[in-house]
Amino acid sequence: MKVQKNWSRLRPIFLESEDIRGQLPEDTKRFEKVDLEWKDLMRDAVEHSGVVEACTFEGREEQLNGFYSDIESCEKALNAYLEEKKKVFPRFYFLSNASLLDILSNGNNPVKVDKEIGNCFDGLDHLKFLLEGPEPYRTALGMYSKTGDEYVTFPTPLVCQGAVENYLCDLEMKMINTLKEILENAKEATEEWEISKPRHLWLDDYNA
């Protein structure tokens, strides 16, 4: 049961994620071997459906223990790989492994990564991309708040390319610098409160 549970959980990761396959080639090969032998075991179980016969088949216990050991090694390598990504972009610690793997497997498509970005930041919900030219679209023009009613334009576009953890670090700095610039402009404009721009009108000129 443990082998079946872990195999079904890790199968889409090691067999369908190009990012993981490229980053963990040895563990991918190890998992592919387990995958083939596990399927052979299941086909054999269908042909010999008697419980006692299936459970006392010579060498089966050793085979299952081998599967379990190999899958455990693959999982340790995967966790170490994810830990390295989290060190580069610590906000990944806010995500479940399933969400993080979804981001990493779609890292070369920023629009797909965008669906998970809101889980990394308190105030940010998603980005606005320039939907021109060949896909995947990589140029972010601004960001939308969690409430959905506020949009902030970046002073200069953010190009999301390279490793996903790196361009998310760039996004974090872009957010900080953009909001800092808005705040500085708003502060300077307070000097006009009593002259040309009353405070209650000034409020509407800047992002909350």
N, C-alpha and C positions, 0 to 999 in steps of 0.2 A: 504493500500500500504506500509506503514511503517513497519507493522508487517511482511508482506510477504518478504520485502527486508531484514530486520534484521534476520528473521528466516532462509532464504536461505543462508545468509552469515555465520551465526554461526552454522548451522546444521553440516557441516563436522568437525568443530572444537570439538563440544561437543559429537558428536555421533561416530566419526571415529578416534579421537586422543586418544590413550590409556594414554598418558602422562597427558593430560588435565583431562581426566575422573578420573585418580588416584589422581591428585592434587586438583581437585575441585569437590568432590563427591556430595555435597549438591546442587551445582549449576547445575551439570550434571543431577541430578534427576529432578530438577525444569525444565530444558530445555526439558528433555524427556517427561514430562507431557504436556508441551506446544506443543511439536511435535505431540503427539498422538491426542490432542484435535484440533489442527490446521488441521490435515489431515481429521478428522471427519467433521470439518466445511466445508472443500473443497468438500468432498464427498456429503454433504448435499446441497452445492451450485450447484453441477452438477444436482442433482435430482430436485431442485427448481430453475430453471434458470431465472425466471422473476426478473428483476432488482428491481422493487419496493418491491416485496415480499421478496427477499433476503436481501434488505437493511433495511426493517422495521420489520424483524423477532424479536419477543419479546426476549429481553435479549442479542441480538447479539452485540450491541454497548458496553455493559458492559463486555461481553466476550472478545471482541477485545482489550478493554482498559486493561483488566487483562493480556492478552497475552503480550501486549506491556510493561507493568510494569515488568512482570517476565523476559522477554528477556532483558530489560534494566538492571535488577539486575544481570543477568548472564554476561552481557557485562562489567559491572563495576568490578565484581569479576575477570573476565578474564584480564582486563587492570591492576588491582592491582597485579595479579600474574605475568604478563609480566614485570611490573615495578620492582618487586623484582629480577627477572632474570637480568634485565638491570643494577641494582645496583651492582651485583656480577661481571658482565662482561660488562662494559660500552660501548664496541664497538657494542653491540646489538642496541644501539641508532641509528646506521647508517642504520639499516634495517627497512623495512616495517614490519608491524605486520604479514602480510601473510608469509613473508620470515622467520621471527622469529618463528612463529608457526610451520613452516615446519622443522626448525632446532630442536625445542623442541620435536616435535612428533617423530623425527628420532634420538634423542639423544643417544640411545643405539646402533646406527649403524654409527660409525664415517665416513665410506666411503660415506654415503648419506649426512651427515652433510658437508662433504668436498666440495660439489657442491656450497655451499653458503659461504664458508670461504673467498673467494676472495672479497666479498662485505664488509667484516669486516676490511680488511687491504689494504693499498694503494699498496704495492709492491708484496704481496703474492697472487698467483693465486690458487694453490692447493697443496696437500701433496702427497708424494709417500708412499704407504703402503706396508707392507710385506704381500704378498698375499699367505700365507701358513697357514695350520691348519684350524680349524673350523671357519665358519663365525659367527658373523660379524668380519671382520678384524679390529684390534685395534692398531697395532704397526706402527707408522709413522717413516720412515727412513730419510726423508728430505723434502725439499720444493722447489717448482718451482715458478719463478718470473712471474709477469704479462705479460712480453714480450714473455715468453715461451721458451727463448733460454738460460736461466740460471738456474742451479740446485744447491742447497746448501744441503750438507749432514749434518745431525745432528751428533755431536760427539758421543752421545749415543742415542739410539732410544727413542721415546716418546710413552708411552702406554696411549691410550685414553680410560679411563674407569671412571665410576662414573657419576655424573651429568654433562651434556654437558657444562654448563657455567664454571664449575671448570676445566675441562680438556682443555677448550679453554684459560683459564687464564694460565694454564701450558704451552700451546703452545706459548702464547705471551712471556713468560719468556724464553722459549727454543729458540725462534727467537732472542731475545735480546742477550742472552748469547753466542749463536752460532756466530752471526755476530761480537760480541765483541772479541771473540777468534780469528776469522779470521783476524780482523783488527790488533790485537796485533801481530799476527804472521807476517802479511805483514809489519808492522812497523819495527819489528826486522830484517826482511830480507833486508830492505833498506840499511843496512850497507855493503851489498855485491854488491851494484850497480857498484862500480868502481873496483871490484875485480873479482868475478866469475859469477855474474848475472847482465848483463846490464839492465838498467831501462825498455827498451822496451820489454825485455823478461820477466822481473819480473812482469809486468802488467798482463800477461796471467796466472799467477800462483794463482791468488786470485779472489774471487767473486767481481764483481763491486758493 
